[in-house]
Amino acid sequence: MGSANAVRRREVATGRAAPSWKAKLALVLVGLLLPLALAELVLRIAGAVLPGDYQTVSFAEAHPEFGRRNKPGAGWKKTSEFTSWIEVNSKGLRGAEIDYPKPPGEVRILVTGDSFTFAEQVNQQEAFTQRLEDRLNAESTGVKYRVLNAGSNGWATANEAVYLTKEGVRFRPDVVVVALYLGNDVSDNYRRVATVQNAVEADLALRGADAFDGPRRILRKSELYTVFESGVLAKLPWWNDDGGSSSGDRRPPRTLAEAEEAWTITERLLDRMRDVSESQGARFMVMVVPSATAVAQRGGAGVKETDEDDDEGGEDEKPGFEDPHGTLGELVGRAGVTTLDLLSPMRRADNRTRERLYYRQNAHWTAAGHAVAADELHDFLTERGLLAGAASAP
């Protein structure tokens, strides 16, 4: 009691009162929030300066029809293998802003696809879509080419079919390219489309949409939180990292009959996309994207030593997926779909160069892989005459 009185006497003598609990709480909050605010500011100004694997913004958001789509904005993606800057325009396309109306004399190539097309592993100028646009414009006299990157992480042909019908045609493309990744697109089509008939019907409804629900929608406005989520939480086995699946999906095909249904659904989806494209006066083609494991194989089951850690295996071990490139070749042959399969060109390039075409851990194309894809697509478009007369079309 005496000590308390002594404290009060000192307070009176000095003219100062002990801080209240509210003041103490405020000091604690400032001590906690100030470093977080400074870290947020550093990330926004200096970029991906922190060590580790993370991204500074979320590049995807829920969509009621497409399942998910690209979220407009810009930020960094950083891993132990690469650091890239990604910009998504107001239309959800990776790259510069663009309006729906097409200016006279402009030829548009719309490329739909999954993460290989979105290409967060490389900077914009290194992506095959941008490389293709730059090369076409360098060779052009009087015609302006725009290659629209409509790829999105986690998409399959099912998502792309809805996107093309509802949104892609608004850009009035002259050519539509579907980049079909044989690592998982066929299985994902099966998971997201309920039946073959559903793939045939005019109004395709996906089985489910990514949620992106809850407080994360607000928290992801913070770059610091997004770094924490993508760099820490996403590595936890129980964390739902929105990897492209949803609770409405069915399980992947496990039997031969289910695999055959998956291939048939894929065929019907490609038929629909071709019909939609041609009804709008656009030419249609499929570009087949091989997995790192498929490129590494040389006519057998073995994988070259430098690719032993690629996280790609499994699909070709399931019934009905033993030879996905051969099966797809038969499918597009029956349907008469113009197709460029990059498997052989990628293997030839892999033999010629010492550069890796795929990242070892990420298993997506490096800048060298994108360069091969861009050159092959350029030659295919020009040699097949798919761009002929496009600039003069109304």
C-alpha positions in Angstrom: 0.0 0.0 0.0 2.8 2.3 0.9 4.6 1.7 -2.5 1.4 2.5 -4.4 1.1 5.8 -2.5 4.7 6.5 -3.2 4.1 5.9 -7.0 1.1 8.3 -6.9 3.2 10.9 -5.0 5.9 10.7 -7.7 3.2 11.0 -10.4 1.9 14.1 -8.7 5.4 15.5 -8.3 6.3 15.0 -11.9 2.8 15.9 -13.2 2.4 12.6 -15.1 -0.2 9.9 -14.6 0.4 6.2 -15.3 -0.9 5.2 -18.8 -4.4 3.7 -18.9 -5.0 0.2 -20.2 -6.4 1.7 -23.4 -3.1 3.6 -23.9 -1.2 0.4 -23.2 -3.3 -1.5 -25.7 -2.8 1.2 -28.3 1.0 1.0 -27.8 0.9 -2.8 -28.3 -1.2 -2.5 -31.4 1.1 0.2 -32.9 4.1 -2.1 -32.1 2.5 -4.9 -33.9 0.9 -3.1 -36.9 3.7 -0.7 -37.7 6.2 -3.4 -38.8 3.4 -5.1 -40.8 2.6 -1.7 -42.5 6.3 -1.2 -43.2 6.6 -4.7 -44.7 3.5 -4.0 -46.9 5.0 -0.8 -48.1 8.4 -2.4 -48.9 6.7 -5.1 -50.9 4.7 -2.6 -52.9 7.7 -0.4 -53.6 10.6 -2.8 -53.9 8.8 -5.9 -55.2 9.7 -9.6 -54.5 12.7 -8.9 -52.1 11.8 -11.5 -49.5 13.3 -14.9 -49.7 11.2 -18.0 -50.4 8.5 -19.1 -52.8 5.5 -16.9 -53.0 3.5 -14.4 -55.0 2.6 -10.8 -54.0 -1.0 -10.8 -55.5 -3.6 -13.4 -56.2 -4.0 -13.8 -59.9 -7.4 -15.6 -59.9 -10.9 -14.9 -58.8 -14.2 -16.9 -58.8 -16.5 -16.6 -61.8 -20.1 -17.9 -61.9 -19.7 -19.3 -65.5 -16.0 -19.9 -66.1 -15.4 -21.4 -62.7 -12.5 -19.1 -62.2 -10.8 -16.4 -64.2 -7.8 -14.0 -64.0 -8.1 -11.2 -61.6 -7.0 -7.8 -63.0 -3.9 -6.4 -61.3 -0.2 -6.8 -61.2 2.4 -8.4 -59.0 5.3 -10.7 -58.6 5.7 -14.5 -58.7 8.9 -15.8 -57.0 10.3 -19.3 -56.6 13.7 -20.8 -56.3 13.7 -21.3 -60.1 12.3 -18.0 -61.3 11.0 -14.5 -60.5 8.5 -12.9 -62.9 6.3 -9.8 -63.1 2.7 -10.4 -64.1 0.1 -7.9 -65.3 -3.5 -8.8 -65.9 -5.6 -6.2 -67.8 -9.1 -5.1 -67.0 -10.5 -7.7 -69.4 -8.8 -10.6 -67.5 -6.1 -11.1 -70.2 -2.4 -11.2 -69.4 -0.8 -8.3 -71.1 -1.6 -4.8 -72.2 -5.0 -3.2 -72.2 -7.3 -3.9 -75.1 -10.8 -2.9 -76.1 -13.5 -5.2 -77.4 -14.0 -3.4 -80.8 -11.3 -4.3 -83.3 -9.6 -1.4 -85.1 -9.4 -1.6 -88.9 -6.4 -3.4 -90.2 -5.8 -5.4 -87.0 -5.6 -9.2 -86.9 -6.4 -10.8 -83.6 -5.3 -14.3 -82.5 -7.1 -15.4 -79.3 -5.2 -18.1 -77.4 -7.0 -20.0 -74.6 -5.4 -22.4 -72.3 -4.3 -23.2 -68.8 -1.2 -22.3 -66.8 1.1 -23.0 -69.8 -0.6 -20.2 -71.6 -1.0 -17.8 -68.7 2.8 -18.5 -68.2 3.4 -17.0 -64.8 6.8 -18.6 -64.9 8.2 -16.0 -67.3 7.9 -12.3 -67.9 5.4 -11.0 -70.4 7.9 -10.5 -73.3 9.1 -14.1 -72.9 5.7 -15.8 -73.1 5.0 -17.6 -76.4 1.9 -15.4 -77.0 3.9 -12.2 -76.8 6.8 -13.7 -78.8 4.4 -14.7 -81.5 2.9 -11.2 -81.6 6.3 -9.5 -81.8 7.5 -11.8 -84.6 4.4 -11.3 -86.7 4.5 -7.6 -86.4 8.2 -7.5 -87.2 7.5 -9.3 -90.5 4.3 -7.4 -91.3 3.8 -4.5 -93.6 0.7 -2.5 -92.9 -1.1 -5.1 -90.7 -1.1 -5.0 -86.9 -1.2 -8.3 -85.1 -2.6 -8.7 -81.5 -2.2 -12.1 -79.8 -4.5 -12.2 -76.8 -3.4 -14.3 -73.9 -6.7 -15.8 -72.5 -4.9 -18.5 -70.5 -5.8 -19.0 -66.8 -4.3 -21.1 -64.1 -6.4 -24.2 -63.4 -8.5 -24.1 -66.6 -9.3 -27.1 -68.8 -11.0 -27.2 -72.2 -14.4 -27.2 -70.4 -13.6 -23.8 -68.8 -12.2 -22.5 -72.1 -15.3 -23.5 -74.1 -17.6 -21.4 -71.8 -15.1 -18.5 -71.9 -14.9 -18.5 -75.6 -18.7 -18.5 -76.0 -19.4 -15.9 -73.4 -16.4 -13.6 -73.6 -13.8 -14.6 -76.1 -15.9 -13.9 -79.2 -16.4 -10.3 -78.0 -12.9 -9.5 -79.1 -13.8 -10.6 -82.7 -10.7 -12.9 -83.1 -9.6 -13.9 -86.6 -8.0 -17.1 -85.3 -8.8 -19.0 -82.1 -6.0 -21.3 -80.7 -6.8 -23.8 -78.0 -3.6 -24.8 -76.1 -4.5 -28.2 -74.8 -2.2 -29.6 -72.1 -2.2 -33.4 -72.2 -0.8 -33.6 -68.6 -4.3 -33.1 -67.1 -6.8 -31.3 -69.4 -8.6 -34.5 -70.5 -9.1 -35.7 -66.9 -10.1 -32.2 -65.8 -12.8 -32.1 -68.6 -14.2 -35.3 -67.2 -14.3 -33.9 -63.7 -16.0 -30.7 -64.6 -18.5 -31.8 -67.2 -21.2 -34.1 -65.9 -22.0 -36.1 -69.0 -21.1 -36.3 -72.7 -24.5 -34.9 -73.5 -23.8 -31.9 -71.3 -20.7 -31.2 -73.4 -22.9 -31.3 -76.5 -25.7 -29.0 -75.3 -25.6 -25.3 -76.1 -25.5 -24.0 -72.6 -22.6 -25.8 -70.9 -22.7 -25.8 -67.1 -19.6 -26.7 -65.2 -20.0 -28.9 -62.2 -18.5 -26.4 -59.8 -16.8 -23.1 -59.4 -13.8 -22.2 -57.2 -15.0 -20.6 -54.1 -12.4 -18.0 -53.1 -14.8 -17.3 -50.3 -14.5 -15.9 -46.8 -12.2 -13.3 -45.4 -9.4 -14.2 -47.8 -11.2 -12.2 -50.5 -10.5 -9.1 -48.3 -7.1 -10.2 -46.9 -5.8 -10.8 -50.4 -5.9 -7.1 -51.0 -2.8 -7.1 -48.9 0.4 -8.1 -50.6 1.9 -9.1 -47.3 -0.9 -11.5 -46.6 -0.7 -12.9 -50.1 3.0 -13.6 -49.6 2.2 -15.4 -46.3 -0.7 -17.4 -47.9 1.2 -18.5 -51.0 4.6 -18.9 -49.3 3.5 -20.5 -46.1 -0.1 -21.6 -45.8 -0.2 -23.1 -49.3 2.5 -25.6 -48.3 0.4 -27.0 -45.5 -1.3 -30.3 -46.4 -4.7 -29.2 -45.0 -4.7 -25.8 -46.7 -7.2 -25.3 -49.6 -5.0 -23.4 -52.0 -7.5 -23.1 -54.8 -5.5 -25.2 -57.2 -8.2 -25.2 -59.9 -10.5 -27.9 -58.4 -13.8 -27.3 -56.6 -16.1 -29.4 -54.4 -18.4 -29.8 -57.3 -15.9 -31.7 -59.4 -16.2 -35.5 -59.6 -13.1 -37.6 -59.1 -10.6 -38.1 -62.1 -11.2 -41.1 -64.4 -9.8 -44.3 -63.0 -11.2 -47.0 -65.3 -11.0 -47.5 -69.1 -14.7 -46.7 -69.5 -14.2 -43.4 -67.6 -11.2 -42.6 -69.6 -13.1 -43.2 -72.8 -15.8 -40.8 -71.6 -13.2 -38.2 -70.7 -11.8 -38.4 -74.3 -15.3 -38.2 -75.8 -16.2 -35.1 -73.6 -13.0 -33.5 -74.8 -13.8 -34.2 -78.4 -17.3 -32.7 -78.1 -15.9 -29.6 -76.3 -13.4 -29.1 -79.2 -16.2 -29.5 -81.7 -18.2 -26.9 -79.9 -15.3 -24.4 -79.8 -14.7 -24.9 -83.5 -18.3 -24.3 -84.3 -18.4 -21.2 -82.1 -15.3 -19.8 -83.7 -16.3 -20.5 -87.3 -19.8 -19.1 -86.7 -18.0 -15.8 -85.9 -15.8 -16.0 -89.0 -12.7 -17.1 -87.1 -10.4 -20.0 -88.0 -9.9 -22.6 -85.3 -6.9 -24.8 -84.3 -5.6 -26.8 -81.4 -2.0 -26.6 -80.2 -1.1 -29.7 -78.1 1.1 -29.0 -75.1 3.2 -32.0 -74.0 4.3 -32.7 -70.5 7.9 -32.5 -69.4 7.9 -36.2 -69.0 6.6 -36.9 -72.5 9.2 -34.6 -74.0 12.0 -36.4 -72.0 11.0 -39.8 -73.2 12.6 -41.1 -76.4 10.2 -43.7 -77.7 10.1 -45.6 -74.4 9.1 -45.4 -70.8 12.4 -44.1 -69.6 12.9 -40.5 -68.5 16.3 -38.8 -69.0 18.2 -38.3 -65.8 17.9 -34.5 -65.7 14.1 -34.7 -65.6 13.8 -37.3 -62.9 12.4 -34.8 -60.4 9.7 -33.4 -62.7 6.3 -33.6 -60.9 4.4 -34.6 -64.0 3.9 -38.4 -63.9 0.8 -40.4 -63.3 -1.6 -39.6 -66.1 -0.1 -41.9 -68.7 -0.1 -44.7 -66.2 -3.9 -44.8 -65.9 -6.1 -46.9 -68.2 -6.9 -45.1 -71.4 -4.0 -42.6 -71.1 -1.1 -44.9 -72.1 -0.6 -42.9 -75.4 -2.4 -39.5 -74.9 -0.8 -38.0 -78.0 -1.8 -40.9 -80.2 -5.3 -40.9 -78.8 -5.7 -37.2 -79.3 -4.3 -37.5 -82.8 -7.1 -40.0 -83.7 -9.7 -37.8 -82.0 -8.8 -34.6 -83.9 -8.4 -36.6 -87.1 -12.0 -37.9 -86.9 -13.2 -34.4 -86.1 -11.2 -32.7 -88.8 -9.7 -30.2 -86.4 -6.6 -28.4 -87.5 -3.9 -29.4 -84.9 -0.3 -28.6 -84.1 1.2 -31.2 -81.7 4.3 -29.8 -80.1 5.6 -33.1 -78.9 8.0 -33.8 -81.8 9.2 -30.2 -82.1 9.9 -30.0 -78.4 11.8 -33.3 -78.5 13.9 -32.1 -81.4 14.6 -28.8 -79.6 15.5 -30.6 -76.4 18.1 -32.6 -78.3 19.6 -29.5 -79.9 20.0 -27.2 -77.0 21.6 -27.4 -73.6 19.0 -25.1 -72.1 16.1 -26.6 -70.2 12.7 -26.2 -71.9 10.9 -27.0 -68.7 11.7 -26.0 -65.2 12.8 -29.0 -63.1 10.5 -28.5 -60.2 7.7 -26.3 -61.6 7.5 -28.5 -64.8 6.3 -25.6 -67.0 8.1 -24.0 -69.9 11.1 -21.9 -69.4 11.8 -18.9 -71.6 13.5 -21.3 -74.0 10.4 -23.6 -74.1 8.2 -20.6 -74.9 10.5 -19.6 -77.7 10.1 -23.1 -79.3 6.3 -22.9 -78.9 6.2 -19.4 -80.4 8.3 -20.4 -83.4 6.4 -23.6 -84.1 3.0 -21.8 -83.8 4.2 -19.0 -86.1 5.4 -21.4 -88.8 2.2 -23.4 -88.5 -0.1 -20.4 -88.8 1.7 -19.0 -91.8 2.4 -22.2 -93.7 -1.3 -23.3 -93.3 -2.5 -19.9 -94.4 -4.6 -19.4 -91.3 -3.8 -15.7 -91.3 -4.4 -15.2 -95.0 -7.1 -12.6 -95.7 -7.8 -12.0 -92.0 -6.8 -8.3 -92.2 -9.3 -7.7 -95.0 -12.2 -9.4 -93.3 -15.0 -7.1 -92.2 
